[in-house]
Amino acid sequence: MREILGRRRRLLSQRNGGGPELISAALSFATEWQWPVLPGVAADPQGRARCGCPDPECTVPGAHPFDPGLLAATTDARMVRWWWTNRPTAPIVLATGGRAPCAVSLPALAASHALAALDRKGMRLGPVVASPTRWALLVRPYSMEQLGELLYAQDFVPGSLRFHGEGGYLALPPSETGPGAIRWERAPLPGSAAPWVPDVEAVVDAVVEALTRTGVSAPEL
């Protein structure tokens, strides 16, 4: 029975991708950029829209930590290599905040319009992570107090904006999750140094202004 289960895991790994590409990316994030990562819970192989965690109504299937928990995130190469050697298709989950960047995310359609507006404005952005449903703009780490003051100063903040700060997480490319593949909409520049990211104030101000000016509806997702 153990041999059959092992063969099934290998077949699933081959079918869903993963392997060397995921472990290489996870090691780069952890060792070259010093971003603490950990493996996320996989999507349910019997139904990709469902999560492999015990929650039947999970809202981020295959894109969150479960076992190990978020506090296990590390930059240790030996631990990262061990995780993805044993779980070659596991999504790469970034523990946001601290030494790692935070993120501001919004629905994909609204995000594409917002990025186009920011490009026309000439604003410099850092990497942008995209899933089929949401895009996340990476920003410098911020505190909850800083975020609270920033939001209080806004006349209007779309309810669909989400903030991945200290104690949060974000799936990174080239992960496969329930909704689909995680990719770079704006990839980091090649090199070993951690990519540059803007301040959260600049991103929130610009995104809110862009959404307001373009009149793009950003529904809750």
N, C-alpha and C positions, 0 to 999 in steps of 0.2 A: 504493500500500500504506500509506503514512504517513497519507493522508487516511482510509482505512478504519479504521486503528488509533485515530486520533483520535476518529472518530465512535463507535467501540466504547467508548472511555473515557468519553465524554460520556454515553452511554446507561447505562453502569454507575453513573456518578455520580448520574444522575437516579433510577435504580432503587433505589439504596442510601441515598439521602438525602445529607446533608452540605452542602457549599456554604456559604452565608452563615451558617447557624446554627453550624457548627463553627468557622469562622474568627472569628466574633464571640466565641465562648466562649474560644477559644485566646488571642485578643488581650486579653480581660478578665483571664484568669488571669495572663498575662505582664506586662501593663502596669499594671493597677490593683492587683493583689495581689502582684506581683513574684514569682510562682511560675515557675521555669524549666520550659519545656515543649518538646516536640519531637513530630513526627509518628511514630506507631507504624506497624508493618508491617500492611498490610491483610490481612483474611482472604482466602483463596483464593476467587475468584468462582465457581469450578467446584464448590466444596464448602465452605459457610460454616463447617463444623466443623473444616476444615483451615486451616492458616496459610499466608500467602504467603511465609514464610521458607523457607530450604532444609531445615530440620529436619522430616522427615516425622512425627515424634512430638512436636511442639511441644505443651507443656502449657498454654500461654496463647495460643491462636491469635488473631492480630489484635490483641493487647493488650500488645505489647512493642516496644521500639526495635529497629531492625535497620540501616537505612541512611537517615539518619545514626545513629551510635551514641549511647549515653546521654550521653557527654561533650559532645555538641553542644547539649544543652538550653540554652535562652536566654530572656531576658526582652525581647530586642530586637524591637520591633514590626515593623521592616522584614523581618527574617528570618522571623518568624512569619507575616506576611502572604504572603511569597514561598512558604513551604512549602505553606500551605493553598490558595493560588491554583493551584499546580501539582498538589497532591494533595488535592482538595476533600473526599474521603471518608475521609482518613486519621484513625485514632483520635488523640485528644489524650492524650499520655503525660506525666505529671508526674515530674520527677526529684526524688525525696523526699530530705529532709534539707537541711542548709545553710540557705538562706533560706526553703525551703519546708517545709510540715509533713511529718511522717512518718505512718505508719498502722499499725494493728493490724487484721488481717482474720481472718475465720472463716467457716465454711460458712453459707449463707443461713438455713437453718431454725434452727440454733443461734443465729445472730445475732438473728433476730426475737424469739426467746424471751428472750435476754439483754437486748435493748433494752427490752422490755416490763417486765422485772424492774427495770432501772435507772430507768425512768420511775416505777414505783411507789415506788422508793426516793427519788425526787426528785433524782437526780444530773443535773447539767448536762453535756450532751454537745455537741460541735461537729458539723460536717457529717459525714454518713455516705454513702459511695459504695456503690452496689449494682449487682451483676451478677446474672444468673440463678442463679449458683452460689455466690457469696461476697459478703459485705458488708465494707467497710473503714471503720473509725472513724479519722478524722483526729486526730492528736495533735501536740504540740509536738516539734520536733526533739530527738533524743536521741543519745547516743554508744553505741557497742557496749559500752563498759565499764559505762555506766549500765544498759543493758538486761541485761547479764550478771548484775550484782548484783541487779537486780529479779527475774529468773527464779530465781536461786539462793535467794532468800528465800521463794519460794512452796513450799508443801507439795506442790502438784500443778499442773501446767500442761498443758492439753489439747494433744495432739500436732497438732491441726488448726489451732492458732493460727499465723499467719504475721506476720512483722514486716517492714515496708517502711521501712528506715532509710536512713542515708547510703549512697549508691551504689545505691539501689533505685529502683523505679519503680511507678507506679500509673496505670491508664487512668482518665480523667475524663469525666464527662458533657459533651456528649451523644454520645459515641462509640458506634460499632457494632463489635462484635468477633465472633469465631467463636461463642462461647456465646450471644450476643445483645446487647441494648442495655445500655449503662452509664447509670445514672440516679442522681438524688439520692434516697436514702431519707429523709434529713434534709437539706434544702437549706440553703445559707448564707443568712443574712438579707440582704435587699436593701441595696445600698449599695456604695460604691467601696472601702471599707477591706477589707483582708484579713480573713476570718472568724476569730472567736475559736476556739481549739482547746484542749482540756485537756492536762494532763501525762500522759505515758505511764503513770506509776505508778498514777494514779487509774483509768485505763481498764483496765489489766491486772488490778489488784486487783478491780475491780468486775465485770469480765467473768468472771473465774475463779470468783468467789463466786456470781454469778448462775447460771452453768452448773452449779455444784456443787449449789446449793440447788434449782434446778428439775429437776435430774436429766436434763437434755437431753443426748442423745448427740451428740457433734460428730465425725463420722467424717472421716478424712483425705480431702481432695478437692483 
